[in-house]
Amino acid sequence: MNPVRVGVIGIGNMGWHHARVLSLLRDAELVGVADPDAGRGALAVAQFGCRWFPDYTELLGEVEAVCIAVPTLLHHRVGMAALQAGVHVLIEKPIAATQEEATALIQAAETAGRLLQVGHIERFNPAFRELLKVVAGEEIVVLEARRHSPNPDRANDVSVVLDLMIHDIDLVLELAGSPVVRLAAAGGRSSDGPIDYVNATLAFANGVVASLTASKMAHRKVRRLYTHCRSSLMETDFLKHNLRIHRRSTGSVSADHGELVYRNDGFIEEVSTTSIEPLYAELEHFLQCVRGVETPAVDGLQASRALLLADLIEQCVEQPNLCMALDAPI
């Protein structure tokens, strides 16, 4: 098959990595990048051997698919233009800034008959992929996610809920496999600007409870998910691509006269994972979806559900002591 002709719109931090990976994939032809910054455009041309478009609408006529990595507030405008131009779209998370914008993007994709995939990249982390296999035979009771960062010089136009926590909202929705019926949250700001620390609790219809913490005030980067099951605990480290399983055990060894030599109260399994870069796996998946071989791991409707919960969590933070029992489970 011929390579899929792909472009990247927005070559800031994340968009640059999209262009880097696409330039390496044999199933993709990186036609060009679009960004108003001429300096970044010149660097991309030199680095990736592609074309630079100062106006993204000019790129749309040259490609079959695009990766959109512009600021969240521009997702709707750029995504709508791409879909209306008949181009398949992978848009970075969150899908949009509001539910209304997300709905419009979903409808535009359906009308155009084009793919709308959302870049919830942690779905492609090898540790999470192994976690899904392990928990298939387990009963999940509690999910506990921690996503902390020092204050970064990126994504400062949105809250920590839309920047960081939304990853874990998506992951716990996938793991719990049940509608959310109740939620509560607390948090605040360290200074003027968007919310930058939040703790949220989600209660699911099947009894699973999820506790999510996200912060841009930390001293070090943390990306961890703890999956508490009836007979085990899975510890997933998204930074190290590492998965550990803690299992209970009641084994013991005694000497000839009955005194206890040692007691084994549990053991730890280290699960091997691949070294594949999550973005590489995500973009390979996107190309396969464009070809019609696979269906998106996170489509517009799934991403819209995560966005709706993120919006409700922000409302809880802005209205202290608010706990929501949802009339219509999400």
Backbone bond lengths (Angstrom), bond angles and torsions (degrees), N, CA, C in turn:
res aa  C-N    CA-C-N  psi(-1)  N-CA   C-N-CA  omega(-1)  CA-C   N-CA-C  phi
1 M - - - 1.461 - - 1.524 110.33 -
2 N 1.333 114.83 149.00 1.451 118.61 174.51 1.525 110.26 -71.12
3 P 1.332 117.80 147.84 1.469 119.95 177.01 1.525 111.08 -61.08
4 V 1.321 115.84 149.44 1.457 121.73 176.24 1.525 108.46 -74.76
5 R 1.329 116.65 128.89 1.469 121.16 179.77 1.531 108.29 -80.53
6 V 1.341 115.61 113.89 1.462 121.82 -171.28 1.525 110.58 -124.76
7 G 1.327 115.54 147.96 1.454 121.76 172.52 1.512 110.65 -127.97
8 V 1.311 116.78 163.85 1.464 123.10 177.49 1.522 107.89 -122.97
9 I 1.321 115.86 127.34 1.465 121.29 178.15 1.523 108.39 -107.57
10 G 1.327 115.88 115.98 1.465 121.62 -175.82 1.507 109.88 93.56
11 I 1.329 117.45 109.05 1.471 120.63 -178.92 1.525 110.34 -119.70
12 G 1.328 113.89 51.63 1.455 119.48 166.75 1.518 108.00 -77.02
13 N 1.314 117.57 -147.72 1.459 121.26 -176.80 1.529 112.46 -59.34
14 M 1.348 116.96 -55.48 1.463 120.07 -175.72 1.519 111.40 -72.57
15 G 1.326 117.46 -41.71 1.452 120.26 -179.49 1.525 112.57 -61.65
16 W 1.329 115.45 -35.83 1.472 119.57 177.48 1.523 110.40 -60.27
17 H 1.340 116.61 -41.97 1.472 119.58 179.25 1.523 111.41 -67.95
18 H 1.331 117.60 -35.19 1.467 119.75 174.33 1.529 110.06 -59.44
19 A 1.321 116.41 -47.01 1.462 120.22 -179.87 1.531 110.89 -63.16
20 R 1.332 116.22 -41.20 1.469 120.09 179.66 1.519 111.29 -59.21
21 V 1.333 116.70 -49.08 1.461 120.07 -176.74 1.528 111.06 -68.98
22 L 1.328 116.90 -43.28 1.468 119.85 -179.83 1.529 111.33 -60.87
23 S 1.331 117.16 -33.49 1.467 120.21 179.81 1.524 111.71 -68.28
24 L 1.347 116.57 -16.57 1.463 121.39 -178.54 1.523 113.07 -98.91
25 L 1.326 117.32 -18.78 1.461 121.05 -175.46 1.517 111.04 -80.14
26 R 1.318 117.06 128.53 1.465 120.03 -178.01 1.531 111.94 -72.30
27 D 1.339 117.20 -21.15 1.462 120.60 179.17 1.522 112.22 -83.64
28 A 1.330 117.22 -0.86 1.463 121.09 -178.03 1.526 110.38 -124.24
29 E 1.331 115.14 143.36 1.461 121.74 167.90 1.519 107.03 -113.90
30 L 1.333 116.10 108.76 1.459 120.28 179.40 1.531 107.96 -75.37
31 V 1.325 114.77 99.72 1.457 120.56 -176.98 1.519 111.22 -71.52
32 G 1.339 115.86 -45.36 1.450 118.44 -177.14 1.502 112.97 -173.06
33 V 1.321 114.83 171.38 1.456 122.71 175.45 1.524 107.57 -123.27
34 A 1.332 115.98 147.20 1.463 120.82 179.13 1.514 109.28 -120.73
35 D 1.326 115.60 127.03 1.457 121.37 179.41 1.535 107.36 -166.03
36 P 1.334 118.51 138.63 1.467 119.29 179.46 1.521 114.32 -69.88
37 D 1.350 117.21 -14.13 1.460 121.24 -178.77 1.529 109.67 -81.63
38 A 1.320 116.45 107.69 1.467 121.39 -177.27 1.525 111.87 -63.97
39 G 1.336 116.90 -33.93 1.462 120.08 179.02 1.513 111.79 -64.05
40 R 1.345 116.14 -46.43 1.462 119.96 177.67 1.526 109.87 -64.24
41 G 1.329 116.41 -38.63 1.455 119.63 179.24 1.517 112.30 -61.50
42 A 1.333 116.52 -42.36 1.465 120.42 179.64 1.526 110.91 -64.82
43 L 1.339 116.29 -39.19 1.463 119.70 177.49 1.517 111.22 -63.07
44 A 1.337 117.32 -41.05 1.460 121.31 -179.51 1.527 111.22 -65.53
45 V 1.329 116.44 -40.86 1.461 120.36 178.12 1.526 110.19 -60.90
46 A 1.325 116.44 -44.08 1.465 120.63 -179.73 1.521 112.06 -68.86
47 Q 1.320 116.41 -38.23 1.466 120.95 -175.11 1.526 112.59 -78.70
48 F 1.343 116.87 -40.27 1.461 119.73 -169.47 1.532 113.54 -113.57
49 G 1.316 117.53 -5.49 1.455 119.94 178.13 1.514 113.67 66.97
50 C 1.325 116.81 29.24 1.468 121.45 -179.22 1.530 108.93 -110.77
51 R 1.325 116.22 -175.86 1.466 121.16 177.41 1.522 109.89 -96.56
52 W 1.341 114.58 158.29 1.473 120.61 176.39 1.515 109.17 -114.61
53 F 1.338 115.46 133.64 1.458 122.15 178.51 1.527 108.84 -120.72
54 P 1.317 119.31 114.82 1.464 119.68 177.20 1.534 112.17 -67.42
55 D 1.323 117.51 -23.94 1.465 123.23 179.65 1.526 108.54 -116.62
56 Y 1.306 117.35 117.54 1.464 120.49 -174.63 1.528 112.31 -64.39
57 T 1.324 119.08 -25.42 1.463 120.08 -179.65 1.529 111.01 -65.18
58 E 1.334 117.29 -26.72 1.464 120.44 177.30 1.527 111.30 -72.70
59 L 1.322 116.83 -31.31 1.465 121.23 177.59 1.528 111.05 -68.39
60 L 1.328 117.73 -35.35 1.468 121.62 -172.48 1.525 112.74 -59.36
61 G 1.325 117.97 -30.37 1.455 120.28 179.53 1.512 114.32 -78.26
62 E 1.336 116.98 -4.93 1.462 121.69 -175.11 1.532 113.63 -106.99
63 V 1.345 117.82 -5.57 1.465 120.09 -169.70 1.527 111.78 -131.32
64 E 1.338 114.59 164.01 1.468 122.39 173.19 1.527 111.44 -93.97
65 A 1.331 116.10 -27.09 1.461 120.79 -174.75 1.520 109.51 -149.32
66 V 1.337 115.39 154.21 1.463 120.22 177.01 1.524 110.38 -136.04
67 C 1.322 114.34 150.94 1.455 122.59 167.63 1.523 106.83 -105.58
68 I 1.327 115.96 123.82 1.466 121.12 -176.31 1.516 109.04 -105.37
69 A 1.341 116.25 117.78 1.462 121.54 -177.35 1.526 110.07 -131.73
70 V 1.322 114.80 46.47 1.463 121.34 177.71 1.528 108.92 -92.13
71 P 1.343 119.51 169.40 1.464 120.23 175.82 1.534 111.83 -55.08
72 T 1.333 116.49 149.05 1.460 122.13 -174.50 1.522 112.82 -53.00
73 L 1.321 117.57 -38.57 1.457 120.75 -177.21 1.529 112.52 -65.20
74 L 1.338 116.94 -15.31 1.462 121.13 178.90 1.531 113.07 -102.08
75 H 1.332 117.84 -2.28 1.463 120.76 -176.34 1.527 112.08 -56.28
76 H 1.325 115.62 -45.20 1.457 119.44 -176.38 1.529 111.45 -63.89
77 R 1.315 116.86 -49.28 1.463 120.51 -176.99 1.531 111.22 -61.23
78 V 1.321 116.55 -49.48 1.463 120.03 -176.33 1.529 110.46 -71.38
79 G 1.320 117.24 -41.50 1.459 120.56 179.51 1.519 112.40 -62.22
80 M 1.327 116.91 -42.68 1.463 120.62 178.58 1.530 110.80 -62.60
81 A 1.323 117.07 -43.15 1.470 120.53 179.56 1.526 110.66 -60.81
82 A 1.338 117.00 -42.01 1.465 120.82 -178.70 1.529 110.78 -66.45
83 L 1.316 117.58 -46.64 1.463 121.04 -178.57 1.523 110.99 -65.48
84 Q 1.314 117.05 -41.08 1.466 120.34 179.03 1.521 111.96 -68.00
85 A 1.337 116.36 -21.38 1.465 120.83 175.54 1.528 111.23 -85.19
86 G 1.327 117.52 0.80 1.458 121.64 178.16 1.510 114.42 80.06
87 V 1.342 116.87 28.80 1.465 122.30 -176.49 1.531 109.65 -108.66
88 H 1.323 116.84 138.14 1.459 121.62 174.23 1.531 109.14 -69.78
89 V 1.345 116.42 145.78 1.465 120.22 -170.61 1.521 112.05 -129.59
90 L 1.326 115.14 129.99 1.467 122.90 161.97 1.519 105.70 -112.24
91 I 1.326 116.29 115.99 1.461 120.30 -177.50 1.511 109.28 -114.00
92 E 1.317 116.72 137.33 1.463 119.99 -179.40 1.531 110.76 -63.79
93 K 1.335 115.65 154.99 1.461 119.79 177.80 1.529 109.14 -74.34
94 P 1.349 118.08 153.86 1.458 126.23 -10.50 1.523 109.78 -71.79
95 I 1.318 116.88 162.66 1.455 120.81 -176.47 1.521 111.92 -55.36
96 A 1.332 117.04 -36.86 1.469 121.40 -178.72 1.518 108.49 -162.68
97 A 1.322 115.15 178.64 1.465 119.93 -179.10 1.519 112.20 -83.54
98 T 1.344 117.90 -24.45 1.459 121.65 -178.55 1.518 110.28 -139.09
99 Q 1.343 115.65 163.64 1.455 120.49 176.58 1.522 111.53 -63.51
100 E 1.318 117.22 -37.93 1.460 120.67 -179.63 1.530 110.64 -62.27
101 E 1.324 115.97 -41.61 1.457 119.79 178.60 1.528 110.98 -67.43
102 A 1.324 117.10 -39.55 1.466 120.66 178.37 1.527 110.70 -62.23
103 T 1.327 116.43 -44.27 1.465 121.01 179.28 1.523 110.91 -61.14
104 A 1.327 116.14 -41.34 1.463 120.18 179.34 1.529 111.12 -63.07
105 L 1.321 117.72 -40.07 1.464 121.24 178.49 1.527 111.10 -65.26
106 I 1.323 116.81 -42.65 1.468 121.18 179.37 1.519 110.46 -61.97
107 Q 1.321 116.33 -44.87 1.462 120.56 179.59 1.526 111.40 -65.97
108 A 1.328 116.95 -38.63 1.465 120.60 178.89 1.526 111.13 -63.85
109 A 1.328 117.11 -39.01 1.467 121.34 178.05 1.523 110.68 -64.80
110 E 1.335 116.80 -41.69 1.464 120.47 178.79 1.524 110.91 -65.26
111 T 1.330 116.31 -42.89 1.464 120.81 -179.57 1.523 111.25 -63.74
112 A 1.332 116.14 -41.70 1.464 121.11 -178.04 1.523 112.64 -79.84
113 G 1.333 116.92 -15.06 1.460 119.77 -175.32 1.508 111.89 66.36
114 R 1.335 115.42 35.75 1.453 120.88 -177.84 1.524 111.06 -120.00
115 L 1.314 114.77 160.42 1.457 122.20 -176.48 1.525 110.76 -77.19
116 L 1.330 116.02 135.89 1.465 122.06 170.53 1.518 107.84 -126.04
117 Q 1.315 115.63 106.35 1.465 122.13 178.80 1.520 108.07 -115.32
118 V 1.334 116.69 145.43 1.464 121.03 -177.33 1.525 109.10 -116.30
119 G 1.336 115.59 136.27 1.457 122.15 -170.39 1.512 115.74 -81.51
120 H 1.322 116.82 63.57 1.466 120.72 170.84 1.529 106.82 -82.90
121 I 1.317 114.98 84.12 1.466 121.91 -164.98 1.522 113.78 -66.25
122 E 1.342 118.37 -25.74 1.464 119.79 -177.66 1.532 111.94 -65.21
123 R 1.330 118.05 -18.73 1.466 120.32 173.56 1.534 110.66 -59.06
124 F 1.345 115.65 -25.24 1.462 120.20 -175.59 1.526 112.62 -102.71
125 N 1.325 116.31 5.37 1.467 119.51 174.55 1.527 107.74 -67.18
126 P 1.330 118.27 128.56 1.475 119.49 -176.43 1.525 113.46 -57.98
127 A 1.333 117.74 -30.31 1.465 119.80 178.64 1.529 110.74 -67.68
128 F 1.344 117.13 -39.42 1.468 119.19 178.60 1.524 111.02 -69.35
129 R 1.308 117.18 -37.10 1.463 120.13 177.82 1.525 111.14 -61.35
130 E 1.328 116.24 -39.81 1.471 119.41 177.09 1.526 110.54 -70.61
131 L 1.333 117.02 -36.69 1.464 120.62 178.26 1.526 110.38 -58.61
132 L 1.327 117.79 -43.34 1.462 120.78 179.55 1.527 111.31 -58.32
133 K 1.321 116.85 -37.82 1.468 120.21 178.42 1.526 111.11 -67.98
134 V 1.325 116.42 -42.39 1.463 121.19 -175.74 1.524 111.56 -67.77
135 V 1.342 117.79 -42.54 1.471 120.38 -175.03 1.519 112.38 -78.60
136 A 1.334 117.92 -5.53 1.463 120.39 -178.55 1.530 111.53 -57.70
137 G 1.332 117.35 -31.90 1.465 120.79 179.93 1.510 113.64 -104.80
138 E 1.335 118.00 15.59 1.461 122.34 -176.59 1.524 111.11 -115.63
139 E 1.317 116.51 159.96 1.458 121.89 173.56 1.524 108.56 -103.92
140 I 1.330 116.37 110.43 1.459 121.49 -179.29 1.522 109.74 -77.17
141 V 1.347 115.28 136.42 1.463 121.10 179.17 1.524 110.30 -112.99
142 V 1.327 116.54 -50.27 1.462 121.86 -176.64 1.520 109.41 -135.83
143 L 1.332 115.93 140.05 1.458 122.96 173.38 1.520 108.31 -117.88
144 E 1.324 116.13 132.76 1.465 120.99 -176.15 1.529 108.64 -132.55
145 A 1.340 116.88 113.17 1.463 121.60 -176.18 1.517 110.66 -115.27
146 R 1.325 116.05 138.18 1.460 122.92 176.82 1.521 108.87 -129.41
147 R 1.324 116.36 123.59 1.467 121.39 -178.78 1.526 106.98 -136.90
148 H 1.331 115.46 99.70 1.466 121.84 -173.80 1.531 110.25 -120.90
149 S 1.319 116.15 145.97 1.467 121.65 176.89 1.516 109.63 -146.48
150 P 1.323 117.85 148.84 1.470 119.56 164.57 1.526 107.75 -63.75
151 N 1.301 117.61 156.98 1.466 121.03 -177.09 1.527 110.11 -59.57
152 P 1.332 118.76 112.42 1.465 120.84 -175.37 1.523 112.47 -89.87
153 D 1.324 115.30 166.36 1.464 120.98 175.48 1.527 109.73 -97.03
154 R 1.321 116.31 42.98 1.463 120.93 179.81 1.528 108.25 -151.61
155 A 1.329 116.07 157.76 1.472 123.27 177.33 1.526 112.15 51.77
156 N 1.326 116.30 36.45 1.463 119.15 179.87 1.526 112.62 -86.13
157 D 1.351 115.71 5.96 1.456 119.58 178.33 1.527 112.21 -91.50
158 V 1.337 117.10 -6.75 1.469 121.13 -179.43 1.529 109.53 -131.24
159 S 1.329 115.60 164.57 1.456 121.01 -179.89 1.516 111.36 -71.18
160 V 1.326 115.85 166.72 1.460 121.28 176.18 1.522 111.13 -64.18
161 V 1.333 116.78 -22.07 1.468 120.25 177.79 1.528 109.60 -67.29
162 L 1.335 117.19 -46.83 1.461 120.70 -179.30 1.525 112.63 -77.29
163 D 1.314 117.34 -26.67 1.464 120.23 -178.74 1.522 112.35 -83.62
164 L 1.338 117.05 -49.30 1.463 120.84 -173.68 1.524 113.96 -111.56
165 M 1.332 116.80 -52.33 1.467 119.50 -172.48 1.519 113.23 -62.63
166 I 1.314 117.43 -28.66 1.461 119.92 -176.67 1.528 111.70 -60.52
167 H 1.336 117.96 -28.39 1.464 120.69 173.23 1.525 109.76 -56.66
168 D 1.325 116.00 -50.43 1.464 120.09 -175.62 1.518 112.61 -74.02
169 I 1.335 117.31 -29.32 1.467 119.53 173.19 1.523 108.77 -58.88
170 D 1.317 116.63 -46.99 1.466 120.93 179.08 1.526 111.31 -61.14
171 L 1.321 117.24 -43.24 1.467 120.74 -176.76 1.530 112.06 -67.39
172 V 1.335 117.84 -42.86 1.464 119.15 -178.72 1.530 110.87 -71.31
173 L 1.323 117.98 -31.06 1.462 119.88 173.70 1.523 110.36 -61.11
174 E 1.323 116.72 -42.43 1.459 121.54 179.10 1.521 111.18 -65.89
175 L 1.336 117.42 -43.02 1.458 121.17 -176.97 1.527 112.66 -73.25
176 A 1.322 117.23 -42.07 1.469 120.35 -177.30 1.523 110.97 -70.08
177 G 1.315 117.54 -36.43 1.455 120.69 177.71 1.517 113.88 60.66
178 S 1.328 116.05 37.18 1.462 120.95 -175.22 1.527 108.49 -155.24
179 P 1.343 118.32 154.84 1.464 120.24 178.94 1.527 112.16 -69.66
180 V 1.329 116.37 149.28 1.463 122.60 173.84 1.527 107.89 -82.39
181 V 1.342 116.58 129.62 1.468 120.94 -177.87 1.523 112.75 -112.31
182 R 1.341 116.94 -15.12 1.462 120.04 -178.10 1.522 109.06 -157.14
183 L 1.339 115.82 145.00 1.457 118.42 176.74 1.522 110.55 -150.23
184 A 1.317 114.48 156.45 1.467 122.44 176.18 1.520 107.16 -147.92
185 A 1.322 116.44 155.31 1.464 120.12 -179.52 1.511 110.39 -158.66
186 A 1.334 114.90 153.94 1.464 121.84 174.41 1.513 107.44 -144.23
187 G 1.325 115.76 151.00 1.456 119.99 179.93 1.508 110.91 175.80
188 G 1.315 116.20 -159.68 1.457 118.66 -179.15 1.503 112.32 173.46
189 R 1.324 114.94 -160.46 1.456 122.70 -176.79 1.515 109.95 -125.36
190 S 1.318 116.03 145.92 1.455 120.01 174.48 1.523 110.84 -86.94
191 S 1.350 115.37 -17.27 1.473 121.22 179.64 1.519 107.48 -161.20
192 D 1.320 116.80 -171.33 1.458 119.54 176.03 1.531 109.85 -62.80
193 G 1.318 115.91 146.40 1.455 119.92 178.91 1.508 111.54 123.00
194 P 1.340 117.04 -168.04 1.467 120.72 -177.92 1.531 112.64 -66.03
195 I 1.326 115.94 162.67 1.470 123.48 175.31 1.529 108.75 -56.42
196 D 1.346 117.45 132.92 1.461 117.93 -179.77 1.526 114.94 -127.28
197 Y 1.351 118.84 7.53 1.464 119.70 166.86 1.521 108.37 -150.94
198 V 1.341 115.19 135.46 1.466 121.36 -174.46 1.517 110.39 -148.48
199 N 1.330 115.30 141.46 1.459 121.85 166.51 1.520 107.19 -123.20
200 A 1.316 116.99 128.21 1.465 121.45 -177.19 1.523 109.90 -129.79
201 T 1.333 115.75 147.57 1.458 122.36 176.12 1.523 108.69 -124.10
202 L 1.329 116.17 128.39 1.457 122.44 177.97 1.521 108.96 -115.58
203 A 1.321 117.42 132.96 1.457 122.41 175.11 1.525 108.51 -110.83
204 F 1.329 116.38 129.11 1.459 121.90 -176.81 1.528 110.94 -101.60
205 A 1.324 115.22 158.16 1.464 120.69 -177.00 1.520 112.55 -62.48
206 N 1.334 117.83 -27.90 1.459 121.04 -179.15 1.527 113.46 -87.19
207 G 1.339 117.95 7.00 1.460 121.80 177.77 1.512 115.23 96.38
208 V 1.330 118.62 -11.69 1.462 121.05 177.76 1.531 109.43 -67.70
209 V 1.335 115.48 141.27 1.462 121.60 177.02 1.528 108.10 -120.29
210 A 1.325 116.47 136.73 1.464 121.21 178.31 1.520 109.82 -122.08
211 S 1.332 115.69 132.84 1.466 122.29 175.28 1.517 107.89 -115.51
212 L 1.345 116.36 122.38 1.457 121.94 -175.76 1.525 110.07 -121.16
213 T 1.318 116.47 131.38 1.455 121.75 176.51 1.520 109.20 -125.90
214 A 1.326 115.83 130.52 1.457 120.72 176.55 1.523 109.06 -135.75
215 S 1.332 116.29 139.14 1.455 120.15 -176.31 1.520 110.64 -151.26
216 K 1.347 115.39 142.33 1.460 121.61 170.17 1.530 110.53 -108.32
217 M 1.332 115.67 18.83 1.466 121.11 -178.59 1.523 112.28 -111.17
218 A 1.333 117.08 8.39 1.461 120.49 -174.70 1.527 111.33 -76.99
219 H 1.329 115.77 163.98 1.465 121.58 177.60 1.523 111.41 -92.10
220 R 1.322 116.63 -13.79 1.458 119.86 177.73 1.525 109.35 -148.82
221 K 1.313 114.79 162.43 1.452 121.45 -177.01 1.529 110.24 -82.82
222 V 1.318 116.97 129.47 1.468 122.93 178.13 1.518 108.64 -132.14
223 R 1.329 116.04 133.70 1.463 122.40 176.25 1.527 107.29 -140.95
224 R 1.314 116.98 88.80 1.468 119.88 -174.99 1.520 111.83 -135.28
225 L 1.322 114.40 149.14 1.462 121.87 176.45 1.519 108.49 -134.61
226 Y 1.337 115.67 126.62 1.463 121.80 177.96 1.525 108.58 -108.75
227 T 1.324 115.91 122.81 1.461 121.69 -178.89 1.520 108.07 -109.96
228 H 1.336 115.85 104.47 1.468 121.52 -178.87 1.524 109.05 -88.49
229 C 1.320 116.54 119.25 1.453 122.28 178.30 1.533 109.64 -113.85
230 R 1.314 117.56 175.30 1.473 121.50 -177.06 1.526 111.93 -59.50
231 S 1.312 116.73 -37.75 1.460 118.98 -174.39 1.517 113.54 -124.69
232 S 1.339 117.32 10.32 1.460 118.71 -176.61 1.529 110.48 -160.42
233 L 1.329 114.52 167.06 1.462 122.70 174.14 1.521 107.92 -131.60
234 M 1.333 116.52 125.34 1.464 121.02 176.21 1.516 109.08 -103.88
235 E 1.310 116.31 128.49 1.462 122.76 179.96 1.530 108.68 -113.07
236 T 1.331 116.15 112.52 1.462 121.68 -176.93 1.520 109.59 -107.89
237 D 1.324 116.08 124.08 1.466 122.19 176.33 1.526 107.52 -109.70
238 F 1.342 115.83 109.53 1.451 120.19 -175.75 1.519 112.75 -75.03
239 L 1.318 117.85 -22.00 1.461 120.50 178.74 1.523 111.33 -76.61
240 K 1.329 116.78 -40.87 1.463 121.65 -178.70 1.521 112.75 -92.08
241 H 1.350 117.61 -2.73 1.466 122.44 -175.63 1.522 110.00 54.86
242 N 1.331 114.77 43.20 1.458 121.27 -171.67 1.529 110.26 -117.28
243 L 1.336 116.66 139.79 1.465 121.87 176.30 1.525 109.19 -131.14
244 R 1.329 115.20 124.49 1.460 121.45 176.27 1.522 110.02 -118.59
245 I 1.320 116.00 140.35 1.465 121.19 177.42 1.525 108.18 -115.96
246 H 1.317 115.76 120.45 1.469 121.68 176.43 1.524 107.74 -98.88
247 R 1.334 117.22 120.43 1.461 121.22 -178.58 1.523 110.25 -118.58
248 R 1.327 115.42 146.95 1.458 120.36 177.58 1.527 110.15 -77.24
249 S 1.329 115.39 150.39 1.454 121.36 176.10 1.520 108.26 -152.24
250 T 1.320 116.80 147.12 1.472 120.52 179.15 1.526 111.45 -120.41
251 G 1.304 115.95 21.25 1.452 119.29 -179.55 1.519 112.54 -70.06
252 S 1.341 117.01 150.02 1.467 121.96 177.29 1.521 109.13 -151.92
253 V 1.318 115.49 159.42 1.462 122.13 177.48 1.518 108.69 -127.36
254 S 1.328 116.56 132.06 1.468 121.44 -179.29 1.521 109.76 -119.66
255 A 1.324 115.75 154.40 1.469 121.96 175.39 1.533 109.63 -78.00
256 D 1.349 116.52 175.68 1.466 121.16 -176.94 1.514 112.71 -59.53
257 H 1.321 117.77 -30.87 1.467 120.57 -175.78 1.525 112.32 -95.77
258 G 1.343 117.24 9.09 1.462 119.91 172.40 1.510 115.84 98.34
259 E 1.348 118.76 -12.78 1.460 118.15 -179.51 1.536 109.81 -71.17
260 L 1.324 115.47 146.01 1.455 122.14 -176.48 1.524 110.31 -76.22
261 V 1.317 116.98 122.76 1.454 121.56 176.67 1.538 110.09 -84.48
262 Y 1.316 116.50 -50.31 1.472 119.89 172.66 1.523 108.71 -158.02
263 R 1.315 114.67 160.40 1.462 121.79 177.86 1.530 108.21 -127.60
264 N 1.299 116.46 131.98 1.456 121.61 178.67 1.533 108.76 -99.73
265 D 1.329 116.96 108.08 1.464 121.28 -179.35 1.522 112.84 -92.41
266 G 1.312 117.81 -2.12 1.459 120.65 179.59 1.514 110.78 170.20
267 F 1.319 115.51 168.81 1.462 119.85 176.63 1.519 108.63 -145.52
268 I 1.326 116.16 161.95 1.454 122.81 -175.48 1.529 109.38 -119.09
269 E 1.316 115.54 131.91 1.465 121.81 174.80 1.533 108.69 -105.85
270 E 1.308 116.89 131.86 1.463 122.46 173.48 1.523 107.36 -97.46
271 V 1.332 116.82 118.60 1.463 121.44 -178.19 1.524 109.34 -93.23
272 S 1.312 116.59 126.95 1.458 120.89 179.31 1.527 109.98 -73.24
273 T 1.324 116.25 138.42 1.457 121.58 175.78 1.524 108.93 -127.73
274 T 1.328 115.62 165.47 1.459 119.36 178.14 1.527 109.90 -79.80
275 S 1.313 115.83 167.84 1.459 120.75 179.73 1.526 111.73 -100.18
276 I 1.331 117.13 11.03 1.460 119.89 -176.63 1.530 110.68 -64.65
277 E 1.319 116.65 138.69 1.458 122.07 177.34 1.523 109.06 -69.32
278 P 1.351 118.72 129.13 1.465 120.12 -178.75 1.528 114.00 -53.61
279 L 1.338 117.76 -40.10 1.458 119.70 -179.74 1.519 111.23 -65.58
280 Y 1.313 117.18 -35.91 1.464 121.74 176.72 1.523 109.49 -61.19
281 A 1.350 116.16 -46.79 1.469 120.46 179.45 1.523 111.15 -64.45
282 E 1.346 116.76 -39.83 1.458 120.69 -179.42 1.528 111.11 -64.10
283 L 1.319 117.53 -44.55 1.453 120.61 -177.57 1.533 111.92 -71.81
284 E 1.318 117.63 -34.68 1.465 119.85 172.95 1.523 110.11 -61.16
285 H 1.341 116.05 -42.55 1.466 121.39 177.85 1.528 110.14 -62.08
286 F 1.312 117.66 -43.41 1.466 121.80 179.32 1.523 110.80 -59.43
287 L 1.320 117.53 -44.60 1.465 121.00 179.49 1.517 111.04 -62.82
288 Q 1.338 116.88 -39.36 1.461 120.39 177.45 1.524 110.94 -66.19
289 C 1.327 117.03 -34.80 1.464 120.66 176.36 1.524 110.69 -67.57
290 V 1.332 117.06 -41.08 1.461 120.68 177.08 1.520 110.25 -59.39
291 R 1.326 116.79 -38.58 1.462 121.14 179.21 1.531 112.37 -75.24
292 G 1.340 117.67 -11.40 1.460 121.30 -179.29 1.507 114.10 86.21
293 V 1.334 117.14 10.24 1.460 121.32 -178.78 1.524 111.12 -81.09
294 E 1.345 117.26 -35.65 1.465 122.41 -179.42 1.525 109.19 -127.22
295 T 1.341 115.62 166.92 1.464 121.48 173.56 1.520 108.56 -109.98
296 P 1.338 118.34 149.59 1.471 120.71 -174.07 1.522 114.09 -57.75
297 A 1.317 116.42 135.23 1.462 121.15 175.16 1.517 110.66 -63.59
298 V 1.335 116.45 -36.28 1.469 122.01 176.23 1.521 107.47 -132.79
299 D 1.333 116.28 105.98 1.457 119.82 178.75 1.530 109.94 -94.15
300 G 1.321 116.07 -174.91 1.453 120.20 -176.47 1.519 113.55 -61.20
301 L 1.326 117.15 -40.83 1.465 120.30 -178.05 1.524 111.28 -66.20
302 Q 1.337 116.96 -42.47 1.469 119.98 178.17 1.518 110.84 -64.07
303 A 1.323 116.56 -43.26 1.466 120.45 -179.93 1.524 110.98 -66.41
304 S 1.333 116.31 -34.78 1.463 120.68 178.34 1.520 111.14 -66.24
305 R 1.325 117.24 -35.47 1.470 121.29 176.93 1.522 110.46 -64.06
306 A 1.334 116.67 -44.03 1.466 120.34 177.79 1.524 110.97 -63.35
307 L 1.338 116.46 -39.57 1.463 120.73 179.36 1.520 110.93 -64.88
308 L 1.331 117.49 -40.44 1.462 120.81 179.52 1.522 110.61 -61.22
309 L 1.326 117.09 -44.34 1.469 119.90 178.11 1.526 110.90 -65.05
310 A 1.332 117.30 -38.04 1.461 120.62 177.06 1.522 110.41 -61.23
311 D 1.329 116.63 -41.93 1.467 120.55 178.35 1.528 111.24 -61.19
312 L 1.336 116.90 -42.98 1.461 120.99 -179.19 1.532 111.05 -67.40
313 I 1.327 116.92 -37.02 1.466 120.56 176.93 1.525 109.87 -63.32
314 E 1.326 117.39 -42.85 1.466 120.20 176.98 1.523 110.97 -61.16
315 Q 1.328 117.69 -39.61 1.463 120.88 177.65 1.524 111.22 -61.50
316 C 1.322 117.26 -40.98 1.467 121.25 178.29 1.524 111.35 -63.40
317 V 1.321 116.60 -38.98 1.464 120.22 179.52 1.522 110.11 -66.29
318 E 1.322 116.36 -41.32 1.463 120.56 -178.08 1.528 112.57 -73.40
319 Q 1.339 117.41 -19.05 1.461 121.68 179.14 1.530 108.16 -122.24
320 P 1.327 118.52 85.17 1.460 122.20 -175.83 1.518 112.62 -50.93
321 N 1.331 115.21 145.29 1.458 124.84 178.37 1.528 113.41 70.98
322 L 1.348 116.64 10.86 1.460 119.92 176.83 1.525 109.90 -84.89
323 C 1.319 116.61 124.49 1.466 123.06 174.74 1.515 106.53 -122.69
324 M 1.318 117.00 126.58 1.455 120.91 -172.91 1.526 111.58 -103.18
325 A 1.334 116.45 121.31 1.452 121.93 165.52 1.519 105.30 -96.22
326 L 1.322 117.25 116.72 1.460 121.65 -169.58 1.529 110.87 -83.04
327 D 1.320 116.41 120.95 1.466 121.58 178.91 1.533 110.05 -62.41
328 A 1.322 115.59 -39.63 1.456 120.88 176.90 1.528 107.96 -115.26
329 P 1.333 118.58 104.27 1.476 120.29 -179.13 1.505 112.26 -52.14
330 I 1.332 116.31 145.66 1.471 121.84 -176.61 1.537 108.64 -106.54
